[in-house]
Amino acid sequence: MGTPNPTNWKDIETMPDYGKIIFNQQEPVKDFFKFDHPLVGILDQMLRYSAKERITCEELKKNFQLKGVLGFW
């Protein structure tokens, strides 16, 4: 996710308390993990601030990266 800002949360400036809290800069989830695995990308899509940008359950089920990765799809 990283630190909320207009780049990773396009509607953040419309929030009533935007700008009242200053966050320390944090790296996005995909940069936190130092290895490449399909689930890191899925986790990044699941943990988006904006619900409009977050992956849906249907998209998740259809995602080709999950087939065979978890063993129950």
C-alpha positions in Angstrom: 0.0 0.0 0.0 2.6 2.5 1.0 1.8 5.9 2.4 -1.5 7.2 1.3 -1.1 10.0 -1.3 -2.8 11.2 -4.4 -0.6 8.8 -6.5 -1.8 5.6 -4.9 -5.3 6.8 -3.8 -6.8 9.1 -6.4 -9.7 10.2 -4.2 -7.8 10.9 -1.1 -8.0 14.7 -1.4 -11.8 14.4 -1.3 -11.7 12.9 2.2 -12.9 15.3 4.9 -9.8 14.9 7.1 -7.2 14.8 4.3 -4.1 16.7 5.2 -4.8 16.7 9.0 -2.5 13.7 9.6 1.1 13.5 8.3 2.2 9.9 7.6 5.8 8.7 7.5 6.6 7.5 4.0 6.3 3.7 3.7 7.2 1.5 0.8 4.4 -0.3 -1.1 3.7 -3.9 -0.3 5.2 -5.1 -3.6 8.5 -3.5 -2.7 8.4 -4.8 0.9 8.9 -8.4 -0.3 12.4 -9.1 -1.7 11.3 -12.1 -3.8 9.2 -12.5 -6.9 6.1 -14.6 -6.4 2.6 -14.4 -8.0 1.0 -14.0 -4.6 2.9 -10.7 -3.9 1.2 -9.1 -6.9 -2.2 -10.5 -5.8 -1.6 -9.1 -2.3 -0.7 -5.7 -3.8 -4.0 -5.7 -5.7 -6.0 -6.7 -2.6 -4.5 -4.0 -0.4 -5.3 -0.9 -2.4 -6.6 2.1 -0.5 -9.3 2.9 -3.1 -12.0 0.3 -3.4 -12.3 1.2 -7.1 -8.8 0.0 -7.7 -8.9 -3.0 -5.4 -9.3 -6.5 -7.1 -12.7 -8.0 -6.7 -13.4 -11.5 -5.6 -14.6 -12.5 -9.1 -11.4 -11.0 -10.6 -9.4 -12.9 -8.0 -11.1 -16.2 -8.8 -10.4 -15.7 -12.5 -6.8 -14.5 -12.1 -4.6 -17.0 -13.9 -1.8 -16.5 -11.4 -3.7 -18.2 -8.7 -4.4 -21.4 -10.6 -2.3 -24.0 -9.1 -0.6 -21.6 -6.6 -2.9 -22.2 -3.7 -4.1 -25.7 -4.6 -7.8 -25.2 -4.1 -8.9 -23.2 -7.1 
